[in-house]
Amino acid sequence: MSSTTKLSPAAESHLPGEAGVWMFIIGDMLMFSLLFSVFVYYRADDVALFASSQQALNQTYGLFNTILMLTSSWFVALAIHAQRHQLAHLTTRFLIGAVLCGLGFIVVKVFEYGEKFAADLTIVTNDFFMYYYLLTGIHLLHVVIGIIVLLYLCTVSRGPELSQGDVNMLESGASFWHMVDMLWIVLFALLYLMR
Amino acid sequence: MNTRAQLVCAWCAIAFAVIFTIGLWPLAGMMPPIAPSLTEAELADFYASNTLSIRFGVLVMMSSIGLMLPLVAVIAVQMKRIEGEHSVLTYGQISSGSLNALIFVVATTCWTVAAFRPDRDPQLVMLLNDFGWIVFLMTFTTFITQNFCIGFCVLSDKREEPIFPRWFGFYNFWVAVSFIPGGLLTFFKTGPFAWNGLFVWWIPFLMFFGWYIVTFVMVRKAVIRQSEESDGLAATA
């Protein structure tokens, strides 16, 4: 079967997706790195306040969302894997799995924000909560965009025959979703866990 | 072919970026921005003691804004080559790009009005100053519409040798994302999300004028290639 011969060049040195999308991903990660640095910088100014405010965060929600994000990333990886093995019908299903995890992430976040609002912890409460809402809010915006991208990929992957352009599109979108996942891992560590 | 007119329009981008920055920086002295944390008295004093330089600098800034529009036009001409007859993204780019100029006109007008009668009640000076900066930096929405129209259009180019390189499309998405934190200035008077902070002023400022330079280079290349292609066609005909 030609699948093995097709795979080997991909395995050697292959940039997933098209080069241009990596410009966006690296640019976006640069932006987040600055956000993270600013957070750490201001945290150093008032460690006591940040540490005590952190106690009010619900680590269970955070952990649950981390699991959802990792699972969705796993689904996306499976989808790409299926596509490379000419199992396009599975690709769509795996992508839908990733979308459902993403939606679950949003639902958990809504509950989490609701709990914070109920406890009167808002963006103006203190610096820690300002960063908490800003960082998770900007990330949530990425999740929403990512879900739209994944839904688009679902329609692409349902085509009868995938062109090289379609494959590029799948890999580009998957790379973006992995970035959204990775940013959450950093956010989870910074906001919920850092002592 | 109107190569020369297109190139002049592209050069307007550089002229705008240079003249606007000169007005903002050395002339009006608004770089870094007037801090949103200033008290009424401090702010009124800033306008009273720098009245002439603010008036002149803002006049220069305002004069340069018209130069934003020829760039919008030449981008549209090149986008139209990609899209053909039903050029919806081109129209989206024209309308949003044109509105951006209006946003800058409103902002500079507010500062001019504040400097017009600096002996006003300090509260009113503050109102006008706030109004100017908030219009200037919070209204990211039409800017990102322009960026997204260009980005999607560039990525839709199916040519063997596309009119704009594909990375330019993704670059536009990135620039758009960097403008979004501007919306957060409504919550803050100090820190990185205040209107003189890292994420509302410095990053968007660099990204905005960087975009003018990159877009100028890309559009200029596209125009020159278009003229070469049409020369080639004329030669073979």
HADDOCK unambig.tbl for C-alpha pairs under 7 A between the chains (distance, minus, plus):
assign (segid A and resid 20 and name CA) (segid B and resid 166 and name CA) 6.08 0.50 0.50
assign (segid A and resid 20 and name CA) (segid B and resid 167 and name CA) 4.05 0.50 0.50
assign (segid A and resid 20 and name CA) (segid B and resid 170 and name CA) 5.94 0.50 0.50
assign (segid A and resid 21 and name CA) (segid B and resid 170 and name CA) 6.03 0.50 0.50
assign (segid A and resid 23 and name CA) (segid B and resid 167 and name CA) 6.99 0.50 0.50
assign (segid A and resid 23 and name CA) (segid B and resid 170 and name CA) 6.87 0.50 0.50
assign (segid A and resid 23 and name CA) (segid B and resid 171 and name CA) 6.90 0.50 0.50
assign (segid A and resid 24 and name CA) (segid B and resid 170 and name CA) 5.57 0.50 0.50
assign (segid A and resid 24 and name CA) (segid B and resid 171 and name CA) 6.20 0.50 0.50
assign (segid A and resid 24 and name CA) (segid B and resid 174 and name CA) 5.50 0.50 0.50
assign (segid A and resid 27 and name CA) (segid B and resid 174 and name CA) 6.50 0.50 0.50
assign (segid A and resid 28 and name CA) (segid B and resid 174 and name CA) 6.64 0.50 0.50
